[in-house]
Amino acid sequence: MMQSRGVLDQLGDRPEAAMAAFKKSLAYNPYNLDSYRALARLYRQENRQADLTALQNSLIALDVKPGEAADL
């Protein structure tokens, strides 16, 4: 549900709300690659490099290897 909320907020040009929704989605399911991808895209758009790095590190800590196709 939070994944969908994030997508709607992103489409509605509400990046802060979208980021919050995607973070909540990841709190419920830390293996949701779509939320990682969307959150990373928003961090890049908003020039939030420190947040992007932290997101990437949290993915690495899960020992998930999404590959280059994930755009993370």
Wavefront OBJ file of the C-alpha trace (Angstrom):
o trace
v 0.000 0.000 0.000
v 2.763 2.461 0.856
v 4.448 1.657 -2.445
v 1.301 2.795 -4.256
v 1.038 5.914 -2.093
v 4.625 6.777 -2.996
v 3.926 6.371 -6.697
v 0.856 8.603 -6.462
v 2.767 11.258 -4.521
v 5.592 11.080 -7.029
v 3.182 11.517 -9.934
v 1.529 14.380 -8.064
v 4.886 16.179 -7.799
v 5.082 15.748 -4.028
v 8.632 14.415 -3.630
v 8.810 14.750 0.165
v 5.579 12.804 0.635
v 6.715 10.220 -1.915
v 10.030 9.744 -0.142
v 8.234 9.263 3.175
v 5.896 6.679 1.632
v 8.736 4.726 0.011
v 10.683 4.744 3.299
v 7.633 3.377 5.095
v 7.248 0.761 2.381
v 10.832 -0.336 3.010
v 10.203 -0.455 6.758
v 7.409 -2.969 6.080
v 9.394 -4.901 3.476
v 13.123 -4.191 3.294
v 13.380 -6.361 0.170
v 11.042 -4.233 -1.968
v 13.309 -3.413 -4.880
v 10.717 -1.129 -6.494
v 10.722 1.125 -3.437
v 14.522 1.233 -3.413
v 14.539 2.162 -7.093
v 11.909 4.874 -6.724
v 13.504 6.327 -3.604
v 16.927 6.380 -5.258
v 15.460 8.174 -8.270
v 13.886 10.804 -6.003
v 17.106 11.276 -4.054
v 18.946 11.891 -7.322
v 16.292 14.359 -8.537
v 16.389 16.238 -5.235
v 20.214 16.163 -5.133
v 20.277 14.280 -1.825
v 23.538 12.422 -2.241
v 23.978 11.586 1.452
v 20.514 9.993 1.543
v 21.250 8.094 -1.662
v 24.491 6.746 -0.218
v 22.715 5.682 2.979
v 20.023 3.945 0.924
v 22.622 2.098 -1.112
v 24.419 1.051 2.085
v 21.198 -0.273 3.600
v 20.650 -2.366 0.481
v 24.199 -3.703 0.693
v 23.638 -4.570 4.359
v 20.752 -6.817 3.279
v 23.212 -8.740 1.118
v 21.028 -8.199 -1.935
v 22.750 -8.017 -5.285
v 20.224 -6.305 -7.590
v 22.749 -5.630 -10.360
v 23.016 -2.636 -12.660
v 19.464 -3.059 -13.993
v 18.128 -1.846 -10.621
v 19.757 1.561 -11.224
v 20.919 1.812 -7.624
l 1 2 3 4 5 6 7 8 9 10 11 12 13 14 15 16 17 18 19 20 21 22 23 24 25 26 27 28 29 30 31 32 33 34 35 36 37 38 39 40 41 42 43 44 45 46 47 48 49 50 51 52 53 54 55 56 57 58 59 60 61 62 63 64 65 66 67 68 69 70 71 72
